[in-house]
Amino acid sequence: MSILEKEHLRANLDEVIWNIEEARISVSEHHIVKLVTVAKYTSLENISTLYELGQRAFGENQVQQLKERMDALEKLPLEWHMIGSLQKNKINNLIDLRPTLMQSLDSLGLAEELNKKLEAKESKMNCLLQINAANETTKSGFTSEEAYDMYQTIKESCPNIKLKGVMTIGAHSEDTKQVQKSFETTHTLFEKLKKEGATYCSMGMSSDYALAIKCGSNLIRVGSALFK
Ligand SMILES: *Cc1c(COP(=O)(O)O)cnc(C)c1O
């Protein structure tokens, strides 16, 4: 990679980090936000450069791509997040990859299937419940109404799944108020789930991460803003 390309990536990362700082300080000095770089659009080379620039957590939305990248970069101490919908026939592959966090647990059926396969492999997985906060037909996930009970159900009936919180994708709308509402709904749920051990409220992508942080997000998933 040329020095110019590296400096370009550094400038984008600095801009994102600056925006995160501004948003999180407006919530509280003590509000810490984790940045997961969404690598799905980018090259291995850019991932290594981001590592040199200090970035450690990366996300992918496909098991196959996740595997290729983890294999190619296994010498680097990176953490990997699965953020895309998981097909049932890919569950065993994902378990073998031992991701740091699987953020897209989006149905009870998937949870049961995942738990069964984790049990068979004597393995555990940290997961977030995906919330379809604006009830969009185009999105998978639990409705905010059912999510609280489902969280308990999965905790009790799927002991190999370690639930760590919730994830949502902001409402698909030009109207900021609608997007904000979907974040607020998810954050309210997260607050209720804290006593059940929830620690992550994952919301915010390139177009809306500052808003998400102001609504209480403590984990953002940013891709295109870094690779523009
Ligand atoms: C692609 C993707 C992102 C990142 O999107 P950008 O808008 O490029 O930042 C975040 N979360 C999920 C679930 C994604 O699939």
The ligand as an SDF file (V2000), in Angstrom:
LIG
                    3D

 15 15  0  0  0  0  0  0  0  0999 V2000
  -22.6340   -3.5870    6.1920 C   0  0  0  0  0  0  0  0  0  0  0  0
  -23.1000   -3.5120    7.5780 C   0  0  0  0  0  0  0  0  0  0  0  0
  -22.6950   -2.4700    8.4260 C   0  0  0  0  0  0  0  0  0  0  0  0
  -21.8100   -1.3170    7.9670 C   0  0  0  0  0  0  0  0  0  0  0  0
  -22.4710   -0.4930    7.0690 O   0  0  0  0  0  0  0  0  0  0  0  0
  -21.9010    0.9280    6.6370 P   0  0  0  0  0  0  0  0  0  0  0  0
  -23.1190    1.7220    6.3380 O   0  0  0  0  0  0  0  0  0  0  0  0
  -21.0720    0.6910    5.4360 O   0  0  0  0  0  0  0  0  0  0  0  0
  -21.1270    1.4990    7.7520 O   0  0  0  0  0  0  0  0  0  0  0  0
  -23.1510   -2.4890    9.7390 C   0  0  0  0  0  0  0  0  0  0  0  0
  -23.9450   -3.4710   10.2120 N   0  0  0  0  0  0  0  0  0  0  0  0
  -24.3630   -4.4780    9.4200 C   0  0  0  0  0  0  0  0  0  0  0  0
  -25.2480   -5.5180   10.0140 C   0  0  0  0  0  0  0  0  0  0  0  0
  -23.9610   -4.5340    8.0900 C   0  0  0  0  0  0  0  0  0  0  0  0
  -24.3810   -5.5500    7.3190 O   0  0  0  0  0  0  0  0  0  0  0  0
  1  2  1  0
  2  3  1  0
  2 14  2  0
  3  4  1  0
  3 10  2  0
  4  5  1  0
  5  6  1  0
  6  7  2  0
  6  8  1  0
  6  9  1  0
 10 11  1  0
 11 12  2  0
 12 13  1  0
 12 14  1  0
 14 15  1  0
M  END
$$$$
